[in-house]
Amino acid sequence: MILKPLKVGKKTARIPIIQGGMGVGVSLSKLSAAVANEGGIGVISAVQMGFREHDFENNNDEANVRALRKEIKEARRLSPEGIIGVNILVAVNNFKEMVKAAVEEQADLIIAGAGLPTDLPALVKGSDTKIAPIVSSGKVAALITKVWKRRYNYVPDLVIVEGPEAGGHLGFSMEQIEMGKAPELTDIVEEVIETLQSHEEIIPVIAAGGIFDGVDIVKYLKMGAAGVQIATRFVATHECDADIKFKEAYIDAKKEDIVLVKSPVGMPGRALRNDFVKRLEKGSIAIKKCSNCLKPCDASVSPYCISKALINAVVGDIDDGLIFVGSNAYKLDKIVSVKELMDELIRGVYNVSDI
């Protein structure tokens, strides 16, 4: 099968693979630039990315905005011609400020999930920055597209469809996933493509969540997806911005180590069952300081601080951190370069004769 390029505004990704945004600090400038240099779309995760800034504890919002600007600049320095995107959670308290910073730094694409980004077109007006919501159903895709069209005469430049096999926060209930009631990604992709066909404008659909190899990529491209988003596999690369211990946790993971956890923001998440998760299963973990980073999170009732847990993990404090993973993380057995991974994925696509 031949891979068709993916257009993002004035730029074109030679390979229709988006590297999924992974926070906190897992996908920053180094990883995103490496993917962009290989012809894909590299994505910086904006969630709590200012954790290395000197004033992060006391000036959270400004520290995150400052860090975002730094990371986009560095990614652009490393990949002057590549496509650099930013994943910004709608649920963060300073969503508008983060989007504004990304636009001012000329990010090529803003991907928005964990909420409905109803006013996103207004925030990128007059810029070359393109926008893509993350959805988990045709209903949500239709709603966002309808609101954007009515209010701003704008439709999504891309729609990313994330299924229940993804890592991190999931757009389904714990019961749906545990009871096997969550729809398959194939069904959601089909539904979203069908939903968006009613628009005059062509809206590319990107499949995401549990995509591992060339066979998976071909499956979704043959369904009509314009590309795929892959996150977990990029953790096991030399260029991934996380600590080596974080990457090794992926390599060492067994299938039974991958579990669902309850997030303080009320959503299920997929993670490794390490010492931290085992302690959570026995009860709450005290929150010493709250940075008030997420709108739905209430420190007075939260069982733990997800921000602190994710930061601990990415800097290598594996036993005291939360390690989000996709459902296929256990298949990883070595750390490779981004170039090696991209070459493997492309070869895998070309080697699929039929499906």
Phi, psi and chi 1 to 4 in degrees:
 res  aa     phi    psi   chi1   chi2   chi3   chi4
   1 MET       -  139.9 -176.6  174.4 -170.5      -
   2 ILE   -91.2  132.5  -57.7  -61.5      -      -
   3 LEU   -82.3  125.3  -74.2  170.4      -      -
   4 LYS   -91.4  139.2  -65.2 -179.7 -179.3  178.3
   5 PRO   -61.1  159.5  -18.9   31.2      -      -
   6 LEU  -119.6  118.7  178.5   62.3      -      -
   7 LYS   -84.1  136.6  -77.1 -171.4   67.6   64.5
   8 VAL  -130.6   93.7  178.5      -      -      -
   9 GLY    64.7 -125.6      -      -      -      -
  10 LYS   -84.2   -7.7  -63.5  176.7 -178.6  178.4
  11 LYS  -107.0  158.9  -67.3 -173.9  176.6 -178.8
  12 THR  -130.7  127.2  -59.8      -      -      -
  13 ALA   -84.5  119.1      -      -      -      -
  14 ARG   -60.7  -35.0  178.9  170.4   51.3   85.6
  15 ILE  -112.8  123.1  -51.4  -60.0      -      -
  16 PRO   -79.4   53.6   31.8  -35.9      -      -
  17 ILE  -120.1  123.3  -66.3  176.4      -      -
  18 ILE  -100.7  128.1  -61.3  175.5      -      -
  19 GLN   -80.1  119.4  160.6 -107.6  -48.5      -
  20 GLY   -63.5  143.1      -      -      -      -
  21 GLY   -71.6  131.2      -      -      -      -
  22 MET  -131.1  119.4  -65.4  172.2  -76.6      -
  23 GLY  -117.9  165.5      -      -      -      -
  24 VAL   -89.0  124.9  170.5      -      -      -
  25 GLY    74.2    9.7      -      -      -      -
  26 VAL   -79.5  -39.5  179.1      -      -      -
  27 SER  -119.3  103.6   63.9      -      -      -
  28 LEU  -120.6 -145.9  -62.1  174.6      -      -
  29 SER   -67.1  -39.3   55.1      -      -      -
  30 LYS   -63.5  -49.5 -171.3  177.5  176.5 -176.5
  31 LEU   -68.7  -47.8  176.4   57.3      -      -
  32 SER   -61.6  -40.4   59.8      -      -      -
  33 ALA   -66.8  -38.8      -      -      -      -
  34 ALA   -63.1  -41.3      -      -      -      -
  35 VAL   -67.2  -43.7  174.9      -      -      -
  36 ALA   -61.4  -38.4      -      -      -      -
  37 ASN   -67.4  -21.5  -77.2  -25.3      -      -
  38 GLU   -92.5    6.5  -67.5  -56.7  -41.4      -
  39 GLY    98.2   -0.4      -      -      -      -
  40 GLY   -95.8 -165.1      -      -      -      -
  41 ILE  -112.9  115.7  -62.0  174.4      -      -
  42 GLY   -88.4  140.8      -      -      -      -
  43 VAL  -128.6  126.6  178.5      -      -      -
  44 ILE   -89.5  132.9  -64.9  167.0      -      -
  45 SER   -88.6  125.6  169.2      -      -      -
  46 ALA   -89.9   -8.6      -      -      -      -
  47 VAL   -66.9  122.8   61.1      -      -      -
  48 GLN    45.8   37.7  -73.1  -68.4   75.0      -
  49 MET   -76.3   -9.9   64.2 -171.1  -51.2      -
  50 GLY   -85.7   18.7      -      -      -      -
  51 PHE   -63.9  -17.2   64.8   95.9      -      -
  52 ARG   -94.6   -4.5  -68.9 -168.7  177.6   96.1
  53 GLU   -74.3  146.9  -65.0  -66.9  -54.9      -
  54 HIS   -63.4  -27.6   69.4  -79.3      -      -
  55 ASP  -109.0   21.0   55.7  -12.2      -      -
  56 PHE   -57.0  -42.8  176.3   70.7      -      -
  57 GLU   -65.1  -36.0  -66.9  -73.1  -16.4      -
  58 ASN  -108.3  -10.8  -57.9  -49.2      -      -
  59 ASN  -140.8   56.2 -163.9   12.6      -      -
  60 ASN   -56.2  -50.4 -172.8  -97.9      -      -
  61 ASP   -61.4  -49.2  -73.1   -6.4      -      -
  62 GLU   -67.6  -35.7  -71.9 -173.0   25.5      -
  63 ALA   -62.9  -40.5      -      -      -      -
  64 ASN   -68.4  -40.7  -75.3  -33.7      -      -
  65 VAL   -64.0  -44.5  168.9      -      -      -
  66 ARG   -61.7  -43.7 -167.8 -175.2  -44.8  122.7
  67 ALA   -65.4  -38.9      -      -      -      -
  68 LEU   -60.4  -45.0  176.6   57.4      -      -
  69 ARG   -60.0  -43.7  -68.3 -175.8 -177.2  -83.2
  70 LYS   -61.8  -45.4  -72.5  179.7 -178.5  178.9
  71 GLU   -68.4  -38.3  -67.3  -65.1  -25.2      -
  72 ILE   -65.5  -43.4  -64.2  174.9      -      -
  73 LYS   -59.7  -44.3  -78.2 -174.8  170.9   74.8
  74 GLU   -68.4  -40.2  178.1   62.7    6.3      -
  75 ALA   -62.1  -40.3      -      -      -      -
  76 ARG   -67.4  -35.6 -172.3   64.5   70.1 -155.3
  77 ARG   -64.8  -40.9 -176.4 -172.9   72.3   79.6
  78 LEU   -76.2  -26.7  -65.6  170.3      -      -
  79 SER  -138.2   77.5 -179.0      -      -      -
  80 PRO   -59.4  -33.5  -20.8   32.3      -      -
  81 GLU  -106.1   -8.1  -56.8  -58.8  -36.1      -
  82 GLY   -75.2  169.2      -      -      -      -
  83 ILE   -95.3  117.8  -59.6  178.8      -      -
  84 ILE  -113.5  121.9  -58.1  -64.1      -      -
  85 GLY  -112.2  168.3      -      -      -      -
  86 VAL  -132.9  131.3 -179.9      -      -      -
  87 ASN   -98.0  117.2 -175.0  -58.2      -      -
  88 ILE  -122.6  124.0  -54.2  175.8      -      -
  89 LEU   -73.2  130.3  -58.2 -175.8      -      -
  90 VAL   -62.0  -26.2  180.0      -      -      -
  91 ALA   -76.1  -10.1      -      -      -      -
  92 VAL   -73.4  147.3  -63.0      -      -      -
  93 ASN   -65.6  -28.2  -80.0  -49.0      -      -
  94 ASN  -109.8   40.9   64.1  -22.7      -      -
  95 PHE   -52.8  -48.8  176.0   71.7      -      -
  96 LYS   -62.7  -40.9  -69.3 -176.9  178.9 -179.4
  97 GLU   -66.6  -37.3  -70.2   76.2   15.5      -
  98 MET   -68.3  -41.3  -66.2  -67.2  -84.8      -
  99 VAL   -63.4  -44.1  170.1      -      -      -
 100 LYS   -58.9  -43.4 -179.0 -178.0  177.3 -177.7
 101 ALA   -63.7  -41.9      -      -      -      -
 102 ALA   -63.0  -40.6      -      -      -      -
 103 VAL   -66.3  -45.3  170.1      -      -      -
 104 GLU   -63.7  -30.2  -70.8  176.0   -7.7      -
 105 GLU   -88.3    6.2  -64.0  -58.3  -29.2      -
 106 GLN    62.5   43.0  -61.0  179.5   20.1      -
 107 ALA   -61.9  142.5      -      -      -      -
 108 ASP   -76.0  -29.3  -63.1  -55.9      -      -
 109 LEU  -148.7  137.8  177.1   67.9      -      -
 110 ILE  -115.5  123.9  -69.8  174.9      -      -
 111 ILE  -105.7  127.3  -63.2  170.4      -      -
 112 ALA  -124.6  124.8      -      -      -      -
 113 GLY  -136.0 -170.5      -      -      -      -
 114 ALA    57.7   47.5      -      -      -      -
 115 GLY   142.9  173.8      -      -      -      -
 116 LEU   -98.0  112.3  -65.1  176.5      -      -
 117 PRO   -82.1   64.2   32.0  -33.6      -      -
 118 THR   -63.9  -29.2   52.0      -      -      -
 119 ASP  -105.2   13.2   55.7   -4.7      -      -
 120 LEU   -59.3  -41.4 -171.5   52.4      -      -
 121 PRO   -57.0  -36.0  -27.1   37.1      -      -
 122 ALA   -65.8  -31.5      -      -      -      -
 123 LEU   -77.3  -19.0  -58.7  176.8      -      -
 124 VAL  -109.7    5.9  -59.1      -      -      -
 125 LYS   -55.9  133.8 -172.8  176.2 -179.4 -179.4
 126 GLY    83.5    2.1      -      -      -      -
 127 SER  -112.8  172.2   76.1      -      -      -
 128 ASP   -92.3    0.4  -70.7  -30.2      -      -
 129 THR   -72.0  128.4  -59.9      -      -      -
 130 LYS   -96.2  161.7  -58.8  -53.0  173.9 -174.4
 131 ILE  -132.8  144.0   50.0  179.4      -      -
 132 ALA  -142.8  119.1      -      -      -      -
 133 PRO   -81.9  152.0   30.9  -33.3      -      -
 134 ILE   -98.2  128.3  -62.8  176.6      -      -
 135 VAL  -128.7  160.5  -55.0      -      -      -
 136 SER  -126.5   15.4   54.6      -      -      -
 137 SER  -163.3  158.4   71.0      -      -      -
 138 GLY   -64.7  -33.3      -      -      -      -
 139 LYS   -61.1  -45.3 -177.8  179.3  179.2 -179.3
 140 VAL   -68.6  -40.1  173.8      -      -      -
 141 ALA   -59.7  -42.9      -      -      -      -
 142 ALA   -65.7  -41.1      -      -      -      -
 143 LEU   -63.3  -50.1  174.2   61.4      -      -
 144 ILE   -61.6  -45.1  -67.5  173.5      -      -
 145 THR   -62.8  -41.4  -54.5      -      -      -
 146 LYS   -63.6  -45.2 -179.2 -179.9  179.0 -179.1
 147 VAL   -64.8  -45.9  170.1      -      -      -
 148 TRP   -62.8  -41.3  -74.5    9.4      -      -
 149 LYS   -66.3  -44.0 -174.7   71.0  174.2  177.5
 150 ARG   -69.0  -44.4 -174.5  179.4   71.2 -114.7
 151 ARG   -81.0  -36.4  -68.8 -175.5 -175.5  175.1
 152 TYR  -126.6    0.8  -50.3  105.2      -      -
 153 ASN    52.0   46.7 -166.0   30.3      -      -
 154 TYR  -138.7  135.2 -164.4  111.5      -      -
 155 VAL  -114.7  157.4  -61.7      -      -      -
 156 PRO   -56.0  140.7  -25.5   35.6      -      -
 157 ASP   -73.9  -29.7  -62.9  -68.4      -      -
 158 LEU  -147.6  156.0  -56.0  168.4      -      -
 159 VAL  -125.8  123.6  169.9      -      -      -
 160 ILE   -98.9  121.7  -63.1  174.4      -      -
 161 VAL  -102.1  111.9 -177.7      -      -      -
 162 GLU  -106.3  124.4 -167.7  168.2  -87.7      -
 163 GLY   -93.6 -177.4      -      -      -      -
 164 PRO   -76.2   -4.0   27.6  -34.8      -      -
 165 GLU   -94.2    4.9  -59.1  -59.0  -41.2      -
 166 ALA   -72.1  168.2      -      -      -      -
 167 GLY   -92.9  169.1      -      -      -      -
 168 GLY    71.3 -153.4      -      -      -      -
 169 HIS   -66.4  140.6  -73.8  122.9      -      -
 170 LEU  -119.0  143.4  -55.3  169.2      -      -
 171 GLY   -86.1   36.6      -      -      -      -
 172 PHE  -138.0  161.9  -53.5   88.9      -      -
 173 SER   -78.3  158.6   70.3      -      -      -
 174 MET   -59.0  -40.9 -173.6   74.4   81.3      -
 175 GLU   -63.6  -43.2 -178.9 -171.6   17.3      -
 176 GLN   -56.3  -44.9  -82.6 -178.0  -59.1      -
 177 ILE   -74.8  -46.5  -60.0  171.4      -      -
 178 GLU   -64.7  -35.1  -72.7 -178.2  -26.4      -
 179 MET   -90.9    3.1  -58.0  -62.2  -69.7      -
 180 GLY    70.4   24.5      -      -      -      -
 181 LYS   -95.9   -6.8  -64.8  178.8  179.7  178.0
 182 ALA   -72.0  140.4      -      -      -      -
 183 PRO   -67.1  151.3   23.6  -33.0      -      -
 184 GLU   -70.5  151.0  -62.2  -75.2  -20.0      -
 185 LEU   -58.0  -37.8  177.3   58.2      -      -
 186 THR   -58.5  -41.1   49.0      -      -      -
 187 ASP   -67.4  -40.2  -64.5  -27.8      -      -
 188 ILE   -68.7  -42.8  -48.9  171.3      -      -
 189 VAL   -59.6  -45.8  168.4      -      -      -
 190 GLU   -59.8  -43.4 -176.0  177.4   17.8      -
 191 GLU   -63.7  -44.4  179.6 -175.4   64.8      -
 192 VAL   -67.3  -43.4  171.8      -      -      -
 193 ILE   -58.8  -44.4  -70.7  174.3      -      -
 194 GLU   -62.9  -42.3 -149.3  171.3  -80.5      -
 195 THR   -63.1  -41.5  -62.0      -      -      -
 196 LEU   -82.5   -9.7  -62.1  179.5      -      -
 197 GLN   -67.7  -16.7  -80.0  178.8  -16.6      -
 198 SER   -75.8  -11.3   61.2      -      -      -
 199 HIS   -87.0  147.1  -68.4  -88.5      -      -
 200 GLU   -63.2  -40.7  -66.8  178.9   10.7      -
 201 GLU   -75.9  144.1  -56.3   89.8  -17.0      -
 202 ILE   -82.3  121.6  -64.7  174.2      -      -
 203 ILE  -111.7  106.5  -55.3  173.7      -      -
 204 PRO   -62.8  138.0  -19.9   32.9      -      -
 205 VAL  -109.4  132.5  171.3      -      -      -
 206 ILE  -114.0  127.7  -51.9  -60.6      -      -
 207 ALA   -89.4  138.3      -      -      -      -
 208 ALA  -147.3  147.9      -      -      -      -
 209 GLY   111.3   97.2      -      -      -      -
 210 GLY    85.6    7.4      -      -      -      -
 211 ILE   -79.1  126.1  -65.1  170.0      -      -
 212 PHE  -120.9  -38.8 -168.5   82.1      -      -
 213 ASP  -142.9 -173.8   55.5   21.1      -      -
 214 GLY   -60.5  -36.3      -      -      -      -
 215 VAL   -60.6  -44.9  173.0      -      -      -
 216 ASP   -61.9  -44.2  -66.0  -27.1      -      -
 217 ILE   -60.4  -48.2  -64.8  171.4      -      -
 218 VAL   -60.3  -40.0  169.7      -      -      -
 219 LYS   -55.7  -44.8  176.6  168.7   64.9  175.6
 220 TYR   -79.6  -32.7  -67.7  103.7      -      -
 221 LEU   -64.9  -38.7  -65.8 -177.7      -      -
 222 LYS   -68.7  -22.8  -73.7 -159.7  168.9 -173.6
 223 MET   -76.8  -16.1  -72.3 -177.0   62.9      -
 224 GLY   116.9    0.2      -      -      -      -
 225 ALA   -67.2  146.5      -      -      -      -
 226 ALA   -85.9  -13.1      -      -      -      -
 227 GLY  -179.4 -176.0      -      -      -      -
 228 VAL  -132.1  157.9  -61.3      -      -      -
 229 GLN  -115.1  130.8  177.7  174.4  -76.8      -
 230 ILE  -127.7  132.0  -61.5  173.4      -      -
 231 ALA  -119.1  -60.2      -      -      -      -
 232 THR   -49.7  -43.9  -69.2      -      -      -
 233 ARG   -63.2  -28.6  -66.5 -145.1   61.7 -178.3
 234 PHE   -77.5  -12.3  -75.0  102.5      -      -
 235 VAL   -66.1  -39.5  171.6      -      -      -
 236 ALA   -84.7   49.4      -      -      -      -
 237 THR  -127.4  154.5   62.1      -      -      -
 238 HIS   -62.4  -32.3  -61.0  -59.1      -      -
 239 GLU   -83.1  -11.9  -66.2   90.3  -16.8      -
 240 CYS   -54.3  138.4  174.2      -      -      -
 241 ASP   -78.6   -5.3  -65.3  -87.8      -      -
 242 ALA   -78.7  160.5      -      -      -      -
 243 ASP   -61.5  151.4 -174.0  -89.7      -      -
 244 ILE   -59.5  -32.0 -175.6   61.6      -      -
 245 LYS   -66.3  -32.9  -68.5  179.4 -178.5  176.1
 246 PHE   -64.6  -46.4 -174.0   96.3      -      -
 247 LYS   -64.3  -41.3  -58.2  175.7 -170.2 -177.6
 248 GLU   -65.3  -30.0  -71.7  171.9  -13.8      -
 249 ALA   -62.5  -36.3      -      -      -      -
 250 TYR   -66.1  -46.2  -88.4   57.4      -      -
 251 ILE   -63.3  -35.8  -60.5  -60.2      -      -
 252 ASP   -83.8   -9.7  -64.7  -21.9      -      -
 253 ALA   -68.7  140.6      -      -      -      -
 254 LYS  -105.7  162.7  -61.7  178.8  177.7   61.1
 255 LYS   -57.0  -40.0 -171.0  172.0 -175.4  178.0
 256 GLU   -72.0  -11.0   57.9  -92.7   26.8      -
 257 ASP   -80.5  -13.3  -63.8  -30.8      -      -
 258 ILE   -92.5  117.7  -59.7  172.5      -      -
 259 VAL  -133.7  169.6  -62.6      -      -      -
 260 LEU   -96.0  138.0  -65.8  175.3      -      -
 261 VAL  -124.2  156.7  -62.9      -      -      -
 262 LYS   -94.8  124.8 -172.2  174.8 -178.6 -180.0
 263 SER   -84.5  151.7  166.0      -      -      -
 264 PRO   -61.2  -18.8  -24.0   34.5      -      -
 265 VAL   -89.0    8.2  -61.7      -      -      -
 266 GLY    88.5    8.7      -      -      -      -
 267 MET  -113.2  151.1  -59.4  166.4   67.8      -
 268 PRO   -75.5  154.4   27.7  -33.4      -      -
 269 GLY  -138.8  155.5      -      -      -      -
 270 ARG  -105.2  128.8 -179.3  171.6  -78.5  107.3
 271 ALA  -150.4  172.1      -      -      -      -
 272 LEU   -83.3  139.6  -69.2 -178.0      -      -
 273 ARG   -84.3   82.8 -171.1  171.7 -177.7  -94.1
 274 ASN   -98.9 -168.5   59.9   -8.1      -      -
 275 ASP   -59.3  -38.4  -72.8  -10.5      -      -
 276 PHE   -61.4  -48.4  178.0   81.1      -      -
 277 VAL   -65.7  -36.3  171.0      -      -      -
 278 LYS   -63.3  -37.8  -70.5  174.1 -175.9  176.1
 279 ARG   -68.4  -36.4  -67.9 -158.6  -55.4  -85.0
 280 LEU   -62.7  -35.9  -93.7 -175.4      -      -
 281 GLU   -64.1  -21.5  -69.2  170.2   -8.9      -
 282 LYS   -93.8  -12.8  -63.4  177.6 -179.4  177.3
 283 GLY   155.7 -174.4      -      -      -      -
 284 SER   -74.8  157.2  -61.0      -      -      -
 285 ILE  -115.4  121.9  -63.9  174.8      -      -
 286 ALA   -54.9  138.4      -      -      -      -
 287 ILE   -96.9  115.6  -61.9  174.9      -      -
 288 LYS   -82.6  -35.0  -64.0  179.4 -179.7  178.4
 289 LYS  -150.4  136.3 -177.3  176.1  175.9   60.0
 290 CYS  -110.4  129.7  176.7      -      -      -
 291 SER   -93.6    0.9   57.0      -      -      -
 292 ASN    54.2   50.0 -167.0   33.5      -      -
 293 CYS   -88.2  -29.9   57.1      -      -      -
 294 LEU  -117.2  135.5  -65.2  172.9      -      -
 295 LYS   -58.9  -44.1  -67.1  173.0 -172.7  173.8
 296 PRO   -78.9   -4.6   -5.1   21.4      -      -
 297 CYS   -92.4  130.3 -170.9      -      -      -
 298 ASP  -119.8  108.3 -177.9   -6.5      -      -
 299 ALA   -60.7  -24.9      -      -      -      -
 300 SER   -70.7  -20.9   65.3      -      -      -
 301 VAL  -124.0   -5.9  -64.2      -      -      -
 302 SER   -69.2  140.0  -67.4      -      -      -
 303 PRO   -74.0  -17.0   26.0  -33.9      -      -
 304 TYR  -169.2  166.7   63.9   99.9      -      -
 305 CYS   -93.4  110.4  175.5      -      -      -
 306 ILE   -68.5  -32.3 -168.0  167.8      -      -
 307 SER   -62.3  -50.5  172.8      -      -      -
 308 LYS   -61.9  -40.0  178.9   63.2  175.0  171.2
 309 ALA   -65.0  -41.4      -      -      -      -
 310 LEU   -71.6  -36.8  -68.5  171.0      -      -
 311 ILE   -65.4  -44.8  -68.3  169.9      -      -
 312 ASN   -54.4  -44.4  -75.6  -11.5      -      -
 313 ALA   -64.3  -46.9      -      -      -      -
 314 VAL   -69.1  -25.0   78.8      -      -      -
 315 VAL   -91.1    1.1  -59.7      -      -      -
 316 GLY   106.2    1.0      -      -      -      -
 317 ASP   -85.7   71.8 -173.1   -0.7      -      -
 318 ILE   -63.9  -39.2  -61.1  -56.2      -      -
 319 ASP   -70.3  -21.3  -68.9  -23.2      -      -
 320 ASP  -116.9   25.2 -157.5   27.9      -      -
 321 GLY  -131.8  162.0      -      -      -      -
 322 LEU   -97.8  122.3 -179.6   61.6      -      -
 323 ILE  -111.0   98.0  -52.8  169.8      -      -
 324 PHE   -71.9  139.4  -83.8  150.4      -      -
 325 VAL  -145.8  156.0  -63.2      -      -      -
 326 GLY   -81.2  168.0      -      -      -      -
 327 SER   -65.5  -20.5   61.9      -      -      -
 328 ASN  -102.8   14.5  -71.8  -44.0      -      -
 329 ALA   -58.5  -30.5      -      -      -      -
 330 TYR   -66.0  -15.4   69.8   94.3      -      -
 331 LYS   -78.9  -13.7  -64.4  179.6 -179.2  178.4
 332 LEU   -74.4  137.3  -63.0  167.7      -      -
 333 ASP  -132.5   -1.5   58.7    5.5      -      -
 334 LYS  -161.4  160.4   61.5 -178.6  176.5  179.1
 335 ILE   -98.1  128.7  -62.8  173.7      -      -
 336 VAL  -126.3  175.5  -61.2      -      -      -
 337 SER   -81.4  160.2   69.0      -      -      -
 338 VAL   -60.2  -39.0  165.0      -      -      -
 339 LYS   -60.5  -45.0  176.9  174.4  175.4   48.2
 340 GLU   -61.7  -41.6  -72.1  174.1  -55.2      -
 341 LEU   -66.5  -46.6  173.7   55.1      -      -
 342 MET   -62.3  -41.7  -69.5  -69.5  -81.6      -
 343 ASP   -61.4  -40.7  -73.3  -12.9      -      -
 344 GLU   -63.8  -44.0  177.3 -165.8  -34.7      -
 345 LEU   -64.1  -41.9  -67.3  170.9      -      -
 346 ILE   -66.0  -44.5  -65.9  166.4      -      -
 347 ARG   -59.5  -40.6  -78.3 -163.7  -51.4  -87.9
 348 GLY   -60.5  -38.1      -      -      -      -
 349 VAL   -67.2  -46.9  168.6      -      -      -
 350 TYR   -66.7  -24.6  -70.5  158.0      -      -
 351 ASN   -83.8   -9.7  -72.4  -22.4      -      -
 352 VAL   -84.0  112.5  176.9      -      -      -
 353 SER   -83.5  -34.1   57.3      -      -      -
 354 ASP  -160.5  163.5 -162.6    9.0      -      -
 355 ILE  -150.4      - -158.8  165.4      -      -
